[in-house]
Amino acid sequence: MNENSHSFHEKELRDGQAPNRHSIHDRVRYYQAGEVVTVHSPVSTALGPLPSMVLPRFLIFDNKVESVSAGSSPPCDKDSSALLAFRGISISELKNHSVLQALTAEANAWEPRVVSTEVLQAQEEWEAVESIHPETGSRASMDQPGQLISFSEALQHFQTVDLSSFKKRIQPTIRRTGLAALRHYLFGPPKLHQGLREERDLVLTIAQCGLDSQDPMHGRVLQTIYKKLTGSKFDCALHGDHWEDLGFQGTNPATDLRGAGFLALLHLLYLVMDSKTLLMAREILRLSRHHIQQFPFCLMSVNITRIAIQALREECLSRECNRQQKVIPVVNSFYAATFLRLAHVWRTQHKTISDSGFVLKDLEMSAKKSPRRLLKTLETYLAGVSKGQASLLGTQKCSGPQAPHSKDLTFTGVCDLPSHLSEGTWLI
């Protein structure tokens, strides 16, 4: 390529120091494969080091063309330690480096004659990206993206940490006296097998744990729920309006976990981390944004978790747990089946937010009465999903315009009904 065919003004090197060829610097141009590639700060960060197998390159330093072989650093006339100084610096700290600040001083600003629109677009997209550390809520570098967490990994965390202080608070079963105790003994469900009671207690203990924003695992659970429901590839802040968009009542999800604790988030995690139940979750989320039948998705999920907890404490799930010799999978499936049933009732009976408390109360009673039937419905639905034949929303598909999130929605949960309507409903 003819060097004179391109006209540009380069910045002068200061203090006799040459920049690293992989550093963030606008004045470096690579000539390769017969074309000029201009390296801009945000773009070079995204691309990273160029591969060593590229064609021979040339670097322009102070209007001089210098050959650079593949995989090698550009020549430097003075103090090669300047090159090494850049290699240990993280991307987020480059802008604070004294050498780069000097090179990019406004007095020596360099303006390229022609800038590709693709480069400009990439730069704008890069500058708009914010990556958040789950445990601190601060900006993170892109070389440390938040990792998704599976339900089993999150559960294992609770199985290994000390939860003794929370376990003291649980009441594993409902206390009955008089005729209620006699009726339950004669006609009620069987007691949970002795070997399963520790697993039951773990479920109830997790429901006593709150959301701790300082715990990295808790942050990863929130990030996973957000990414899976929205399809976003980027982390989000642990507090913010985006949680209201998913159906929490405020900007901090921790304030909406009353009566269900961290178990409510584990249930959402369970829902989104399986491909079949994720489809169900996204369909329910779409239904919750219907312009007429809207409801707060995550808050509704918390109420479903409360129903599952109550059913476990009242031993309504003991028969199924004894049959499967497991507790946690049964509780998870019961939660998902109950949520599926609520969505079906909500859509087909044209319920609105004003009906929420009564719908949840009726749902709790029917779910406790026939948990096995409810679980069968879930199995049928998931089997249809596997074959591509099941759609929770049917032909409706929520085709109407989505309702904007409103902070004025009045949602009544199972714990907010008047006492004469919510008999038998307990908060943990």
DRENPAKE-130981 format. One record per residue (C-alpha): residue number from 1; residue in three letters; chain; y, x, z. Coordinates in pm, whole numbers, plus 50000, padded with zeros to 5 digits. Layout:
nr_rest_kette_north_east_up
NUM_ala_A_Y_X_Z
...
//
This chain:
nr_rest_kette_north_east_up
1_met_A_50000_50000_50000
2_asn_A_50351_50129_49916
3_glu_A_50537_50205_50234
4_asn_A_50871_50133_50068
5_ser_A_50766_49779_49974
6_his_A_50832_49667_50330
7_ser_A_51168_49696_50496
8_phe_A_51199_49683_50869
9_his_A_51391_49838_51152
10_glu_A_51189_49998_51434
11_lys_A_51301_50058_51792
12_glu_A_51351_50412_51907
13_leu_A_51105_50557_52156
14_arg_A_51259_50629_52491
15_asp_A_51184_50921_52718
16_gly_A_50954_51062_52452
17_gln_A_50678_50812_52535
18_ala_A_50468_50642_52266
19_pro_A_50317_50298_52330
20_asn_A_49945_50237_52341
21_arg_A_49823_50086_52013
22_his_A_49660_49798_52207
23_ser_A_49965_49732_52428
24_ile_A_50193_49434_52381
25_his_A_50467_49566_52153
26_asp_A_50649_49412_51863
27_arg_A_50723_49741_51690
28_val_A_50365_49828_51600
29_arg_A_50237_49736_51256
30_tyr_A_49886_49789_51131
31_tyr_A_49818_49848_50765
32_gln_A_49467_49753_50672
33_ala_A_49282_49594_50384
34_gly_A_49598_49606_50174
35_glu_A_49814_49389_50394
36_val_A_50051_49411_50688
37_val_A_49948_49260_51021
38_thr_A_50239_49226_51260
39_val_A_50137_49233_51626
40_his_A_50351_49012_51847
41_ser_A_50324_48998_52225
42_pro_A_50149_48661_52272
43_val_A_49936_48699_51961
44_ser_A_49812_49047_52042
45_thr_A_49720_48926_52386
46_ala_A_49507_48648_52238
47_leu_A_49343_48872_51978
48_gly_A_49269_49162_52211
49_pro_A_49172_49508_52083
50_leu_A_49093_49526_51715
51_pro_A_48730_49614_51633
52_ser_A_48645_49976_51565
53_met_A_48485_49893_51230
54_val_A_48810_49802_51051
55_leu_A_48939_50000_50754
56_pro_A_49162_50306_50808
57_arg_A_49497_50209_50950
58_phe_A_49850_50344_50960
59_leu_A_50104_50313_51238
60_ile_A_50479_50315_51185
61_phe_A_50663_50508_51455
62_asp_A_51038_50571_51401
63_asn_A_51003_50510_51025
64_lys_A_50720_50762_51000
65_val_A_50377_50672_50867
66_glu_A_50096_50823_51071
67_ser_A_49728_50782_50996
68_val_A_49502_50644_51269
69_ser_A_49125_50658_51232
70_ala_A_48913_50359_51340
71_gly_A_48855_50345_51713
72_ser_A_49107_50620_51798
73_ser_A_49449_50610_51960
74_pro_A_49768_50688_51767
75_pro_A_49904_51042_51787
76_cys_A_50157_51114_52054
77_asp_A_50392_51409_52055
78_lys_A_50480_51399_52422
79_asp_A_50300_51331_52747
80_ser_A_49978_51152_52642
81_ser_A_49949_51022_52999
82_ala_A_50182_50741_52894
83_leu_A_49895_50601_52690
84_leu_A_49664_50599_52988
85_ala_A_49927_50428_53201
86_phe_A_49904_50112_52995
87_arg_A_49525_50078_53002
88_gly_A_49495_49980_53367
89_ile_A_49770_49720_53356
90_ser_A_49677_49352_53346
91_ile_A_49836_49135_53078
92_ser_A_50030_48934_53335
93_glu_A_50197_49254_53467
94_leu_A_50286_49413_53131
95_lys_A_50620_49237_53119
96_asn_A_50721_49409_53444
97_his_A_50637_49760_53323
98_ser_A_50942_49985_53307
99_val_A_50850_50142_52973
100_leu_A_50808_49805_52803
101_gln_A_51130_49680_52959
102_ala_A_51311_49979_52817
103_leu_A_51152_49942_52474
104_thr_A_51238_49575_52456
105_ala_A_51597_49609_52578
106_glu_A_51835_49370_52412
107_ala_A_52054_49651_52282
108_asn_A_51771_49773_52062
109_ala_A_51633_49433_51970
110_trp_A_51431_49434_51651
111_glu_A_51421_49136_51424
112_pro_A_51156_49122_51153
113_arg_A_51278_49004_50813
114_val_A_50987_48760_50761
115_val_A_50774_48601_51032
116_ser_A_50468_48398_50945
117_thr_A_50477_48034_51052
118_glu_A_50120_48075_51176
119_val_A_50234_48356_51405
120_leu_A_50518_48144_51539
121_gln_A_50285_47853_51603
122_ala_A_50037_48079_51781
123_gln_A_50318_48221_51993
124_glu_A_50440_47876_52094
125_glu_A_50088_47767_52185
126_trp_A_50030_48079_52387
127_glu_A_50353_48043_52582
128_ala_A_50264_47681_52660
129_val_A_49932_47775_52819
130_glu_A_49909_47773_53196
131_ser_A_49590_47888_53360
132_ile_A_49550_47803_53729
133_his_A_49339_47964_53998
134_pro_A_49156_47674_54167
135_glu_A_49177_47825_54514
136_thr_A_49549_47897_54512
137_gly_A_49703_47679_54245
138_ser_A_49885_47984_54106
139_arg_A_49890_48110_53752
140_ala_A_49593_48317_53648
141_ser_A_49539_48554_53361
142_met_A_49332_48430_53074
143_asp_A_49066_48695_53136
144_gln_A_48963_48497_53446
145_pro_A_48908_48139_53325
146_gly_A_48785_47879_53571
147_gln_A_48411_47829_53549
148_leu_A_48248_47488_53556
149_ile_A_48022_47417_53850
150_ser_A_47699_47218_53839
151_phe_A_47602_46952_54091
152_ser_A_47311_47163_54219
153_glu_A_47539_47463_54275
154_ala_A_47790_47256_54469
155_leu_A_47512_47098_54672
156_gln_A_47366_47439_54750
157_his_A_47702_47541_54891
158_phe_A_47683_47263_55151
159_gln_A_47321_47348_55224
160_thr_A_47415_47705_55317
161_val_A_47743_47666_55508
162_asp_A_47769_47564_55874
163_leu_A_47835_47189_55892
164_ser_A_47744_47142_56258
165_ser_A_48093_47022_56354
166_phe_A_48080_46752_56086
167_lys_A_47721_46653_56159
168_lys_A_47816_46553_56511
169_arg_A_48027_46271_56371
170_ile_A_47765_46092_56165
171_gln_A_47585_45773_56258
172_pro_A_47268_45782_56042
173_thr_A_47177_45416_56080
174_ile_A_47352_45092_56169
175_arg_A_47318_44993_56532
176_arg_A_47180_44642_56565
177_thr_A_47131_44438_56878
178_gly_A_46980_44104_56968
179_leu_A_46857_43878_56692
180_ala_A_46996_44107_56422
181_ala_A_46777_44391_56546
182_leu_A_46470_44164_56566
183_arg_A_46529_44022_56218
184_his_A_46570_44371_56073
185_tyr_A_46252_44488_56245
186_leu_A_46047_44195_56113
187_phe_A_46192_44140_55769
188_gly_A_46407_44442_55696
189_pro_A_46330_44745_55477
190_pro_A_46097_45017_55604
191_lys_A_46230_45310_55798
192_leu_A_46293_45635_55620
193_his_A_46010_45886_55648
194_gln_A_46065_46148_55913
195_gly_A_46056_46433_55662
196_leu_A_46345_46284_55465
197_arg_A_46584_46229_55751
198_glu_A_46734_46577_55738
199_glu_A_46824_46523_55373
200_arg_A_46975_46185_55460
201_asp_A_47181_46346_55735
202_leu_A_47308_46607_55490
203_val_A_47439_46333_55260
204_leu_A_47620_46164_55548
205_thr_A_47753_46498_55672
206_ile_A_47903_46584_55333
207_ala_A_48075_46245_55347
208_gln_A_48246_46368_55663
209_cys_A_48386_46679_55491
210_gly_A_48730_46658_55339
211_leu_A_48873_46837_55037
212_asp_A_48985_47190_55123
213_ser_A_49218_47331_54857
214_gln_A_49164_47681_54998
215_asp_A_48790_47668_54930
216_pro_A_48719_47806_54578
217_met_A_48412_47586_54542
218_his_A_48614_47273_54615
219_gly_A_48865_47378_54352
220_arg_A_48592_47437_54095
221_val_A_48454_47087_54157
222_leu_A_48795_46933_54090
223_gln_A_48848_47148_53781
224_thr_A_48506_47053_53644
225_ile_A_48568_46681_53694
226_tyr_A_48906_46706_53523
227_lys_A_48782_46911_53228
228_lys_A_48476_46695_53167
229_leu_A_48661_46364_53182
230_thr_A_48957_46476_52972
231_gly_A_48787_46725_52741
232_ser_A_49045_46989_52835
233_lys_A_48946_47355_52811
234_phe_A_49217_47472_53047
235_asp_A_49247_47465_53424
236_cys_A_49488_47230_53594
237_ala_A_49683_47230_53917
238_leu_A_49510_47092_54224
239_his_A_49812_46869_54285
240_gly_A_50002_46685_54016
241_asp_A_50056_46368_53815
242_his_A_49752_46439_53601
243_trp_A_49532_46317_53889
244_glu_A_49712_45984_53882
245_asp_A_49625_45962_53514
246_leu_A_49256_45982_53613
247_gly_A_49292_45704_53866
248_phe_A_49381_45860_54199
249_gln_A_49662_45686_54382
250_gly_A_49864_46000_54438
251_thr_A_49912_46354_54314
252_asn_A_49669_46491_54574
253_pro_A_49307_46370_54539
254_ala_A_49236_46458_54903
255_thr_A_49437_46158_55022
256_asp_A_49207_45908_54848
257_leu_A_48873_46020_54991
258_arg_A_48892_45802_55303
259_gly_A_48549_45678_55406
260_ala_A_48362_45887_55150
261_gly_A_48482_46243_55200
262_phe_A_48370_46516_54964
263_leu_A_48062_46312_54872
264_ala_A_48293_46104_54650
265_leu_A_48377_46415_54449
266_leu_A_48013_46522_54436
267_his_A_47925_46185_54291
268_leu_A_48190_46222_54022
269_leu_A_48058_46571_53955
270_tyr_A_47706_46431_53921
271_leu_A_47835_46170_53679
272_val_A_48013_46415_53447
273_met_A_47765_46703_53444
274_asp_A_47484_46512_53273
275_ser_A_47541_46437_52905
276_lys_A_47410_46080_52930
277_thr_A_47601_45979_53242
278_leu_A_47908_46162_53110
279_leu_A_47915_45921_52816
280_met_A_47898_45634_53064
281_ala_A_48178_45786_53275
282_arg_A_48406_45824_52974
283_glu_A_48342_45467_52864
284_ile_A_48428_45340_53212
285_leu_A_48739_45557_53206
286_arg_A_48842_45397_52878
287_leu_A_48783_45052_53024
288_ser_A_48999_45145_53324
289_arg_A_49288_45211_53083
290_his_A_49266_44874_52910
291_his_A_49610_44718_52871
292_ile_A_49503_44408_53068
293_gln_A_49193_44505_53268
294_gln_A_49317_44841_53390
295_phe_A_49204_44981_53726
296_pro_A_49221_45323_53897
297_phe_A_48905_45497_53777
298_cys_A_48864_45763_54047
299_leu_A_48964_45533_54329
300_met_A_48709_45280_54211
301_ser_A_48449_45560_54209
302_val_A_48534_45644_54571
303_asn_A_48467_45281_54664
304_ile_A_48131_45292_54485
305_thr_A_48044_45599_54692
306_arg_A_48133_45404_55006
307_ile_A_47888_45132_54902
308_ala_A_47616_45393_54846
309_ile_A_47679_45543_55191
310_gln_A_47660_45205_55354
311_ala_A_47339_45116_55171
312_leu_A_47183_45442_55292
313_arg_A_47288_45379_55652
314_glu_A_47158_45024_55644
315_glu_A_46824_45161_55516
316_cys_A_46850_44959_55195
317_leu_A_46747_45269_55000
318_ser_A_46466_45376_55234
319_arg_A_46188_45215_55032
320_glu_A_46296_45390_54711
321_cys_A_46355_45720_54893
322_asn_A_46007_45701_55047
323_arg_A_45860_45624_54707
324_gln_A_46030_45920_54537
325_gln_A_46011_46142_54845
326_lys_A_46375_46231_54787
327_val_A_46708_46110_54919
328_ile_A_46989_46278_54727
329_pro_A_46862_46188_54375
330_val_A_46813_45826_54485
331_val_A_47163_45804_54631
332_asn_A_47310_45960_54315
333_ser_A_47125_45716_54089
334_phe_A_47224_45423_54310
335_tyr_A_47588_45530_54286
336_ala_A_47571_45557_53905
337_ala_A_47385_45226_53872
338_thr_A_47639_45048_54092
339_phe_A_47929_45191_53892
340_leu_A_47759_45079_53571
341_arg_A_47714_44728_53711
342_leu_A_48079_44711_53818
343_ala_A_48197_44810_53470
344_his_A_47973_44546_53311
345_val_A_48103_44272_53542
346_trp_A_48461_44390_53500
347_arg_A_48443_44378_53121
348_thr_A_48235_44065_53064
349_gln_A_48405_43854_53331
350_his_A_48753_43976_53235
351_lys_A_48842_44100_53581
352_thr_A_49179_44250_53662
353_ile_A_49313_44470_53938
354_ser_A_49389_44167_54153
355_asp_A_49015_44092_54165
356_ser_A_48912_44439_54278
357_gly_A_48841_44373_54645
358_phe_A_48628_44065_54584
359_val_A_48441_44223_54293
360_leu_A_48352_44522_54509
361_lys_A_48241_44300_54796
362_asp_A_48012_44094_54574
363_leu_A_47884_44412_54413
364_glu_A_47801_44564_54751
365_met_A_47601_44261_54859
366_ser_A_47399_44241_54537
367_ala_A_47339_44616_54525
368_lys_A_47204_44626_54881
369_lys_A_46987_44323_54816
370_ser_A_46820_44453_54499
371_pro_A_46862_44831_54469
372_arg_A_46543_44868_54267
373_arg_A_46661_44620_54004
374_leu_A_46993_44802_53985
375_leu_A_46818_45136_53930
376_lys_A_46604_44984_53654
377_thr_A_46921_44870_53476
378_leu_A_47052_45226_53485
379_glu_A_46725_45362_53348
380_thr_A_46737_45116_53060
381_tyr_A_47096_45204_52979
382_leu_A_47035_45580_52986
383_ala_A_46727_45538_52768
384_gly_A_46945_45358_52517
385_val_A_47205_45635_52535
386_ser_A_46934_45890_52451
387_lys_A_46851_45690_52138
388_gly_A_47215_45633_52053
389_gln_A_47176_45259_52098
390_ala_A_47361_45191_52424
391_ser_A_47731_45120_52456
392_leu_A_47875_45001_52782
393_leu_A_48178_44854_52609
394_gly_A_47975_44680_52340
395_thr_A_48180_44569_52041
396_gln_A_48497_44545_52246
397_lys_A_48556_44921_52260
398_cys_A_48877_44853_52447
399_ser_A_49061_44829_52119
400_gly_A_49379_44707_52280
401_pro_A_49663_44945_52362
402_gln_A_49607_45160_52667
403_ala_A_49817_45070_52964
404_pro_A_50042_45342_53098
405_his_A_49964_45453_53448
406_ser_A_50153_45244_53700
407_lys_A_50219_45347_54057
408_asp_A_50279_44981_54142
409_leu_A_49917_44874_54094
410_thr_A_49777_44714_54407
411_phe_A_49415_44810_54448
412_thr_A_49196_44651_54715
413_gly_A_48886_44847_54807
414_val_A_48584_44746_55009
415_cys_A_48749_44875_55324
416_asp_A_49076_44690_55265
417_leu_A_48948_44333_55261
418_pro_A_49026_44098_55552
419_ser_A_48776_44131_55834
420_his_A_48620_43787_55776
421_leu_A_48541_43888_55417
422_ser_A_48422_44241_55482
423_glu_A_48169_44187_55759
424_gly_A_47905_44455_55740
425_thr_A_48131_44699_55558
426_trp_A_48176_45020_55755
427_leu_A_48395_45324_55727
428_ile_A_48231_45650_55822
//
